[in-house]
Amino acid sequence: MCNRQLQRIVQENTGHSLKFCQKYLRLRNCIQLIVTLNKNNFNDIIYTMGYTDYNHFIKDFKGFYGVTPTKFFKSKVFINENIYLA
């Protein structure tokens, strides 16, 4: 399967681009690791998950959740499948 076919299949099934889905899943996995490992320092996790620096992580995080990671984890509300929303 070529890259374009994969992009089209993801778009048809989710209504979102492949890049959007990748960002969402990476952020979701970061959140789950931070919560599971009970980490206050996110640096090890964000580098493991492929972020190049902390500012990149904050930018993506704020784009999806509307707040910084620090504010998010201070006001966490559990919803579905171990995902937290502010």
MMTF fields as JSON, N, C-alpha, C and O atoms, coordinates in Angstrom:
{
  "mmtfVersion": "1.0.0",
  "mmtfProducer": "UNKNOWN",
  "numBonds": 343,
  "numAtoms": 344,
  "numGroups": 86,
  "numChains": 1,
  "numModels": 1,
  "chainsPerModel": [1],
  "groupsPerChain": [86],
  "chainIdList": ["A"],
  "bondAtomList": [4, 2, 8, 6, 12, 10, 16, 14, 20, 18, 24, 22, 28, 26, 32, 30, 36, 34, 40, 38, 44, 42, 48, 46, 52, 50, 56, 54, 60, 58, 64, 62, 68, 66, 72, 70, 76, 74, 80, 78, 84, 82, 88, 86, 92, 90, 96, 94, 100, 98, 104, 102, 108, 106, 112, 110, 116, 114, 120, 118, 124, 122, 128, 126, 132, 130, 136, 134, 140, 138, 144, 142, 148, 146, 152, 150, 156, 154, 160, 158, 164, 162, 168, 166, 172, 170, 176, 174, 180, 178, 184, 182, 188, 186, 192, 190, 196, 194, 200, 198, 204, 202, 208, 206, 212, 210, 216, 214, 220, 218, 224, 222, 228, 226, 232, 230, 236, 234, 240, 238, 244, 242, 248, 246, 252, 250, 256, 254, 260, 258, 264, 262, 268, 266, 272, 270, 276, 274, 280, 278, 284, 282, 288, 286, 292, 290, 296, 294, 300, 298, 304, 302, 308, 306, 312, 310, 316, 314, 320, 318, 324, 322, 328, 326, 332, 330, 336, 334, 340, 338],
  "bondOrderList": [1, 1, 1, 1, 1, 1, 1, 1, 1, 1, 1, 1, 1, 1, 1, 1, 1, 1, 1, 1, 1, 1, 1, 1, 1, 1, 1, 1, 1, 1, 1, 1, 1, 1, 1, 1, 1, 1, 1, 1, 1, 1, 1, 1, 1, 1, 1, 1, 1, 1, 1, 1, 1, 1, 1, 1, 1, 1, 1, 1, 1, 1, 1, 1, 1, 1, 1, 1, 1, 1, 1, 1, 1, 1, 1, 1, 1, 1, 1, 1, 1, 1, 1, 1, 1],
  "groupList": [{"groupName": "MET", "atomNameList": ["N", "CA", "C", "O"], "elementList": ["N", "C", "C", "O"], "formalChargeList": [0, 0, 0, 0], "bondAtomList": [1, 0, 2, 1, 3, 2], "bondOrderList": [1, 1, 2], "singleLetterCode": "M", "chemCompType": "L-PEPTIDE LINKING"}, {"groupName": "CYS", "atomNameList": ["N", "CA", "C", "O"], "elementList": ["N", "C", "C", "O"], "formalChargeList": [0, 0, 0, 0], "bondAtomList": [1, 0, 2, 1, 3, 2], "bondOrderList": [1, 1, 2], "singleLetterCode": "C", "chemCompType": "L-PEPTIDE LINKING"}, {"groupName": "ASN", "atomNameList": ["N", "CA", "C", "O"], "elementList": ["N", "C", "C", "O"], "formalChargeList": [0, 0, 0, 0], "bondAtomList": [1, 0, 2, 1, 3, 2], "bondOrderList": [1, 1, 2], "singleLetterCode": "N", "chemCompType": "L-PEPTIDE LINKING"}, {"groupName": "ARG", "atomNameList": ["N", "CA", "C", "O"], "elementList": ["N", "C", "C", "O"], "formalChargeList": [0, 0, 0, 0], "bondAtomList": [1, 0, 2, 1, 3, 2], "bondOrderList": [1, 1, 2], "singleLetterCode": "R", "chemCompType": "L-PEPTIDE LINKING"}, {"groupName": "GLN", "atomNameList": ["N", "CA", "C", "O"], "elementList": ["N", "C", "C", "O"], "formalChargeList": [0, 0, 0, 0], "bondAtomList": [1, 0, 2, 1, 3, 2], "bondOrderList": [1, 1, 2], "singleLetterCode": "Q", "chemCompType": "L-PEPTIDE LINKING"}, {"groupName": "LEU", "atomNameList": ["N", "CA", "C", "O"], "elementList": ["N", "C", "C", "O"], "formalChargeList": [0, 0, 0, 0], "bondAtomList": [1, 0, 2, 1, 3, 2], "bondOrderList": [1, 1, 2], "singleLetterCode": "L", "chemCompType": "L-PEPTIDE LINKING"}, {"groupName": "ILE", "atomNameList": ["N", "CA", "C", "O"], "elementList": ["N", "C", "C", "O"], "formalChargeList": [0, 0, 0, 0], "bondAtomList": [1, 0, 2, 1, 3, 2], "bondOrderList": [1, 1, 2], "singleLetterCode": "I", "chemCompType": "L-PEPTIDE LINKING"}, {"groupName": "VAL", "atomNameList": ["N", "CA", "C", "O"], "elementList": ["N", "C", "C", "O"], "formalChargeList": [0, 0, 0, 0], "bondAtomList": [1, 0, 2, 1, 3, 2], "bondOrderList": [1, 1, 2], "singleLetterCode": "V", "chemCompType": "L-PEPTIDE LINKING"}, {"groupName": "GLU", "atomNameList": ["N", "CA", "C", "O"], "elementList": ["N", "C", "C", "O"], "formalChargeList": [0, 0, 0, 0], "bondAtomList": [1, 0, 2, 1, 3, 2], "bondOrderList": [1, 1, 2], "singleLetterCode": "E", "chemCompType": "L-PEPTIDE LINKING"}, {"groupName": "THR", "atomNameList": ["N", "CA", "C", "O"], "elementList": ["N", "C", "C", "O"], "formalChargeList": [0, 0, 0, 0], "bondAtomList": [1, 0, 2, 1, 3, 2], "bondOrderList": [1, 1, 2], "singleLetterCode": "T", "chemCompType": "L-PEPTIDE LINKING"}, {"groupName": "GLY", "atomNameList": ["N", "CA", "C", "O"], "elementList": ["N", "C", "C", "O"], "formalChargeList": [0, 0, 0, 0], "bondAtomList": [1, 0, 2, 1, 3, 2], "bondOrderList": [1, 1, 2], "singleLetterCode": "G", "chemCompType": "PEPTIDE LINKING"}, {"groupName": "HIS", "atomNameList": ["N", "CA", "C", "O"], "elementList": ["N", "C", "C", "O"], "formalChargeList": [0, 0, 0, 0], "bondAtomList": [1, 0, 2, 1, 3, 2], "bondOrderList": [1, 1, 2], "singleLetterCode": "H", "chemCompType": "L-PEPTIDE LINKING"}, {"groupName": "SER", "atomNameList": ["N", "CA", "C", "O"], "elementList": ["N", "C", "C", "O"], "formalChargeList": [0, 0, 0, 0], "bondAtomList": [1, 0, 2, 1, 3, 2], "bondOrderList": [1, 1, 2], "singleLetterCode": "S", "chemCompType": "L-PEPTIDE LINKING"}, {"groupName": "LYS", "atomNameList": ["N", "CA", "C", "O"], "elementList": ["N", "C", "C", "O"], "formalChargeList": [0, 0, 0, 0], "bondAtomList": [1, 0, 2, 1, 3, 2], "bondOrderList": [1, 1, 2], "singleLetterCode": "K", "chemCompType": "L-PEPTIDE LINKING"}, {"groupName": "PHE", "atomNameList": ["N", "CA", "C", "O"], "elementList": ["N", "C", "C", "O"], "formalChargeList": [0, 0, 0, 0], "bondAtomList": [1, 0, 2, 1, 3, 2], "bondOrderList": [1, 1, 2], "singleLetterCode": "F", "chemCompType": "L-PEPTIDE LINKING"}, {"groupName": "TYR", "atomNameList": ["N", "CA", "C", "O"], "elementList": ["N", "C", "C", "O"], "formalChargeList": [0, 0, 0, 0], "bondAtomList": [1, 0, 2, 1, 3, 2], "bondOrderList": [1, 1, 2], "singleLetterCode": "Y", "chemCompType": "L-PEPTIDE LINKING"}, {"groupName": "ASP", "atomNameList": ["N", "CA", "C", "O"], "elementList": ["N", "C", "C", "O"], "formalChargeList": [0, 0, 0, 0], "bondAtomList": [1, 0, 2, 1, 3, 2], "bondOrderList": [1, 1, 2], "singleLetterCode": "D", "chemCompType": "L-PEPTIDE LINKING"}, {"groupName": "PRO", "atomNameList": ["N", "CA", "C", "O"], "elementList": ["N", "C", "C", "O"], "formalChargeList": [0, 0, 0, 0], "bondAtomList": [1, 0, 2, 1, 3, 2], "bondOrderList": [1, 1, 2], "singleLetterCode": "P", "chemCompType": "L-PEPTIDE LINKING"}, {"groupName": "ALA", "atomNameList": ["N", "CA", "C", "O"], "elementList": ["N", "C", "C", "O"], "formalChargeList": [0, 0, 0, 0], "bondAtomList": [1, 0, 2, 1, 3, 2], "bondOrderList": [1, 1, 2], "singleLetterCode": "A", "chemCompType": "L-PEPTIDE LINKING"}],
  "groupTypeList": [0, 1, 2, 3, 4, 5, 4, 3, 6, 7, 4, 8, 2, 9, 10, 11, 12, 5, 13, 14, 1, 4, 13, 15, 5, 3, 5, 3, 2, 1, 6, 4, 5, 6, 7, 9, 5, 2, 13, 2, 2, 14, 2, 16, 6, 6, 15, 9, 0, 10, 15, 9, 16, 15, 2, 11, 14, 6, 13, 16, 14, 13, 10, 14, 15, 10, 7, 9, 17, 9, 13, 14, 14, 13, 12, 13, 7, 14, 6, 2, 8, 2, 6, 15, 5, 18],
  "groupIdList": [1, 2, 3, 4, 5, 6, 7, 8, 9, 10, 11, 12, 13, 14, 15, 16, 17, 18, 19, 20, 21, 22, 23, 24, 25, 26, 27, 28, 29, 30, 31, 32, 33, 34, 35, 36, 37, 38, 39, 40, 41, 42, 43, 44, 45, 46, 47, 48, 49, 50, 51, 52, 53, 54, 55, 56, 57, 58, 59, 60, 61, 62, 63, 64, 65, 66, 67, 68, 69, 70, 71, 72, 73, 74, 75, 76, 77, 78, 79, 80, 81, 82, 83, 84, 85, 86],
  "secStructList": [7, 7, 2, 2, 2, 2, 2, 2, 2, 2, 2, 2, 2, 2, 1, 1, 7, 2, 2, 2, 2, 2, 2, 2, 2, 2, 2, 2, 2, 2, 2, 2, 2, 2, 2, 2, 2, 6, 7, 1, 7, 7, 2, 2, 2, 2, 2, 2, 6, 6, 7, 1, 1, 2, 2, 2, 2, 2, 2, 2, 2, 2, 2, 2, 2, 1, 1, 7, 2, 2, 2, 2, 2, 2, 6, 7, 3, 3, 7, 1, 6, 6, 7, 3, 3, 7],
  "xCoordList": [0.854, 0.0, 0.904, 1.833, 0.621, 1.42, 0.913, -0.182, 1.716, 1.412, 0.089, -0.71, -0.134, -1.363, -2.607, -3.627, -2.532, -3.667, -3.976, -5.136, -2.925, -3.108, -3.749, -4.66, -3.286, -3.865, -5.35, -6.159, -5.707, -7.097, -7.97, -9.085, -7.476, -8.234, -8.472, -9.58, -7.426, -7.564, -8.564, -9.424, -8.464, -9.375, -10.826, -11.725, -11.05, -12.405, -12.986, -14.183, -12.144, -12.64, -12.715, -13.492, -11.91, -11.89, -12.397, -12.824, -12.346, -12.698, -11.559, -11.729, -10.392, -9.213, -8.043, -8.027, -7.067, -5.867, -5.017, -5.162, -4.138, -3.228, -2.329, -2.08, -1.846, -0.984, -1.719, -1.148, -2.979, -3.786, -3.917, -3.741, -4.219, -4.38, -3.074, -3.082, -1.955, -0.662, -0.378, 0.075, -0.644, -0.435, -1.325, -0.876, -2.597, -3.54, -3.084, -3.074, -2.712, -2.298, -1.01, -0.859, -0.089, 1.161, 0.884, 1.445, 0.02, -0.335, -1.067, -0.794, -1.985, -2.734, -1.796, -1.936, -0.843, 0.121, 1.01, 1.339, 1.399, 2.182, 1.395, 1.926, 0.139, -0.701, -0.828, -0.705, -1.073, -1.209, 0.079, 0.033, 1.224, 2.495, 2.748, 3.195, 2.466, 2.672, 1.804, 2.265, 0.55, -0.366, 0.042, 0.075, 0.349, 0.716, 1.993, 2.077, 2.982, 4.265, 4.288, 5.263, 3.191, 3.065, 4.27, 4.915, 4.552, 5.726, 5.36, 4.324, 6.206, 6.073, 6.974, 6.713, 8.032, 8.945, 8.649, 8.848, 8.17, 7.717, 8.835, 8.62, 10.017, 11.054, 11.383, 11.425, 11.617, 11.958, 10.863, 11.145, 9.631, 8.501, 8.334, 8.144, 8.404, 8.163, 9.254, 8.966, 10.495, 11.562, 11.387, 11.63, 10.969, 10.71, 9.593, 9.627, 8.605, 7.458, 7.716, 6.819, 8.918, 9.282, 9.236, 9.439, 8.975, 9.023, 10.476, 11.284, 10.812, 12.195, 12.562, 13.724, 11.571, 11.829, 10.523, 9.432, 10.67, 9.517, 8.551, 7.338, 9.064, 8.199, 7.299, 6.144, 7.827, 7.032, 5.879, 4.749, 6.181, 5.162, 4.087, 2.895, 4.506, 3.55, 2.652, 1.444, 3.231, 2.46, 1.389, 0.228, 1.768, 0.795, -0.249, -1.442, 0.19, -0.71, -1.743, -2.94, -1.281, -2.183, -3.133, -4.28, -2.662, -3.512, -4.677, -5.774, -4.455, -5.511, -6.385, -7.604, -5.765, -6.487, -6.759, -7.508, -6.163, -6.451, -5.743, -5.904, -4.967, -4.204, -2.821, -2.578, -1.929, -0.598, -0.676, -1.635, 0.325, 0.317, 0.243, -0.432, 0.93, 0.911, -0.495, -0.942, -1.195, -2.57, -3.486, -4.369, -3.276, -4.072, -4.004, -5.034, -2.788, -2.64, -3.043, -3.355, -3.039, -3.516, -5.034, -5.581, -5.726, -7.191, -7.757, -8.779, -7.121, -7.529, -8.902, -9.266, -9.636, -10.943, -10.934, -10.753, -11.127, -11.098, -12.343, -13.459, -12.142, -13.301, -13.145, -13.232, -12.925, -12.976, -11.577, -10.725, -11.334, -10.115, -8.841, -7.892, -8.826, -7.663, -7.231, -6.056, -8.155, -7.833, -8.375, -9.494, -7.59, -7.944, -8.194, -7.511, -9.159, -9.434, -9.545, -9.99, -9.144, -9.232, -10.656, -10.951],
  "yCoordList": [-1.17, 0.0, 1.238, 1.342, 2.148, 3.366, 4.38, 4.24, 5.372, 6.377, 7.086, 7.318, 7.421, 8.136, 7.294, 7.822, 5.987, 5.104, 5.085, 5.138, 5.009, 5.014, 6.325, 6.315, 7.446, 8.751, 8.79, 9.276, 8.283, 8.293, 7.397, 7.78, 6.218, 5.289, 5.901, 5.832, 6.502, 7.13, 8.275, 8.406, 9.101, 10.239, 9.763, 10.347, 8.722, 8.204, 7.6, 7.725, 6.948, 6.255, 7.116, 6.824, 8.179, 9.0, 10.416, 11.085, 10.867, 12.253, 13.211, 14.428, 12.66, 13.472, 13.013, 11.895, 13.895, 13.543, 12.547, 12.4, 11.877, 10.932, 11.654, 11.131, 12.832, 13.61, 13.968, 13.872, 14.378, 14.699, 13.466, 13.564, 12.316, 11.077, 10.677, 10.215, 10.851, 10.528, 11.427, 10.948, 12.725, 13.655, 13.291, 13.267, 13.007, 12.66, 11.404, 11.381, 10.374, 9.127, 9.301, 8.724, 10.09, 10.331, 11.077, 10.736, 12.094, 12.823, 11.928, 11.965, 11.135, 10.227, 9.244, 8.98, 8.708, 7.783, 8.479, 7.894, 9.714, 10.484, 10.663, 10.444, 11.059, 11.268, 9.979, 9.988, 8.874, 7.602, 7.217, 6.718, 7.442, 7.131, 8.033, 7.566, 9.31, 10.248, 9.861, 9.877, 9.513, 9.128, 7.787, 7.639, 6.822, 5.484, 5.51, 4.87, 6.256, 6.309, 7.361, 7.481, 8.127, 9.18, 10.12, 10.378, 10.618, 11.474, 12.939, 13.375, 13.695, 15.143, 15.781, 16.898, 15.08, 15.549, 14.766, 13.552, 15.477, 14.82, 14.575, 13.872, 15.133, 15.134, 13.749, 13.562, 12.779, 11.428, 10.857, 10.25, 11.046, 10.492, 11.176, 10.507, 12.501, 13.182, 12.884, 12.797, 12.727, 12.365, 10.93, 10.634, 10.045, 8.655, 8.568, 7.72, 9.446, 9.426, 10.19, 10.31, 10.698, 11.282, 12.787, 13.334, 13.468, 14.928, 15.368, 14.787, 16.392, 16.85, 17.75, 17.813, 18.449, 19.288, 19.543, 19.25, 20.094, 20.325, 21.343, 21.196, 22.371, 23.387, 22.797, 23.199, 21.852, 21.169, 20.398, 20.425, 19.715, 18.982, 19.934, 19.663, 21.046, 22.017, 22.569, 22.705, 22.887, 23.433, 22.44, 22.814, 21.19, 20.166, 19.95, 19.863, 19.866, 19.621, 20.727, 20.46, 21.971, 23.109, 23.182, 23.604, 22.773, 22.748, 21.775, 22.052, 20.645, 19.646, 19.913, 19.753, 20.316, 20.404, 21.818, 22.008, 22.814, 24.203, 24.751, 25.925, 23.925, 24.352, 23.715, 22.775, 24.236, 23.638, 22.309, 22.072, 21.441, 20.167, 20.35, 19.583, 21.356, 21.585, 21.893, 21.314, 22.792, 23.115, 21.918, 21.671, 21.191, 20.008, 18.984, 18.492, 18.67, 17.644, 18.133, 17.324, 19.438, 19.975, 19.917, 19.824, 19.972, 19.979, 18.791, 18.924, 17.647, 16.486, 15.961, 15.944, 15.541, 14.933, 13.642, 13.67, 12.529, 11.235, 11.07, 11.326, 10.639, 10.283, 8.853, 7.936, 8.62, 7.287, 6.748, 7.477, 5.477, 4.752, 5.464, 5.618, 5.893, 6.527, 7.813, 8.176, 8.488, 9.757, 10.868, 10.785, 11.872, 12.986, 14.229, 14.471, 14.998, 16.283, 17.342, 17.069, 18.54, 19.655, 20.139, 21.072],
  "zCoordList": [0.0, 0.0, 0.0, 0.8, -0.888, -0.944, 0.093, 0.637, 0.341, 1.356, 1.06, 1.967, -0.179, -0.556, -0.288, 0.154, -0.553, -0.278, 1.218, 1.627, 2.021, 3.475, 3.926, 4.755, 3.392, 3.74, 3.4, 4.191, 2.232, 1.798, 2.68, 3.037, 3.032, 3.876, 5.258, 5.788, 5.84, 7.155, 7.075, 7.947, 6.048, 5.877, 5.748, 6.352, 4.976, 4.779, 6.059, 6.316, 6.857, 8.049, 9.301, 10.21, 9.354, 10.563, 10.346, 11.287, 9.101, 8.816, 9.094, 9.018, 9.415, 9.718, 8.867, 8.354, 8.728, 7.967, 8.751, 9.964, 8.04, 8.661, 9.666, 10.752, 9.325, 10.223, 11.515, 12.602, 11.401, 12.583, 13.474, 14.688, 12.893, 13.666, 14.341, 15.482, 13.647, 14.235, 15.444, 16.484, 15.305, 16.42, 17.599, 18.745, 17.306, 18.367, 19.12, 20.351, 18.381, 19.026, 19.821, 20.898, 19.297, 20.021, 21.326, 22.368, 21.272, 22.486, 23.479, 24.678, 22.979, 23.848, 24.546, 25.74, 23.793, 24.384, 25.408, 26.44, 25.135, 26.115, 27.404, 28.493, 27.287, 28.467, 29.273, 30.498, 28.579, 29.282, 30.0, 31.124, 29.366, 30.019, 31.219, 32.266, 31.072, 32.171, 33.362, 34.504, 33.095, 34.173, 34.776, 35.997, 33.937, 34.407, 35.236, 36.284, 34.76, 35.452, 36.554, 37.295, 36.65, 37.67, 37.631, 38.648, 36.437, 36.222, 36.353, 35.851, 37.027, 37.058, 36.016, 35.567, 35.628, 34.605, 33.321, 33.263, 32.295, 31.066, 30.058, 29.07, 30.279, 29.248, 28.717, 27.501, 29.58, 29.116, 28.234, 27.202, 28.631, 27.891, 26.54, 25.525, 26.523, 25.241, 24.226, 23.032, 24.664, 23.724, 23.24, 22.07, 24.131, 23.758, 22.726, 21.835, 22.85, 21.94, 20.636, 19.802, 20.462, 19.174, 19.069, 17.986, 20.161, 20.121, 20.162, 20.887, 19.389, 19.319, 20.483, 20.884, 21.027, 22.191, 22.947, 22.46, 24.145, 25.012, 24.413, 24.562, 23.738, 23.133, 22.045, 21.905, 21.285, 20.262, 20.906, 20.418, 22.006, 22.754, 23.275, 23.134, 23.877, 24.42, 23.319, 23.514, 22.172, 21.047, 20.588, 20.424, 20.383, 19.977, 21.063, 20.772, 22.301, 23.421, 23.53, 23.639, 23.5, 23.619, 22.425, 22.572, 21.243, 20.065, 20.202, 19.715, 20.855, 21.026, 22.25, 22.192, 23.349, 24.616, 25.101, 26.06, 24.454, 24.785, 26.01, 26.345, 26.676, 27.857, 27.814, 27.057, 28.629, 28.717, 29.469, 30.204, 29.292, 30.017, 31.539, 32.225, 32.059, 33.508, 34.002, 34.992, 33.329, 33.713, 33.532, 34.354, 32.471, 32.156, 33.294, 33.756, 33.739, 34.767, 36.155, 37.03, 36.362, 37.639, 37.734, 38.833, 36.589, 36.592, 35.829, 35.155, 35.921, 35.13, 35.536, 36.712, 34.54, 34.723, 33.909, 32.691, 34.578, 33.887, 33.03, 33.482, 31.786, 30.968, 30.483, 31.3, 29.233, 28.65, 28.361, 27.852, 28.682, 28.339, 28.81, 28.041, 30.063, 30.665, 29.954, 29.993, 29.32, 28.684, 29.577, 30.084, 29.755, 30.625, 29.788, 28.792, 30.194, 29.556, 30.627, 31.741, 30.291, 31.25, 31.328, 32.075]
}
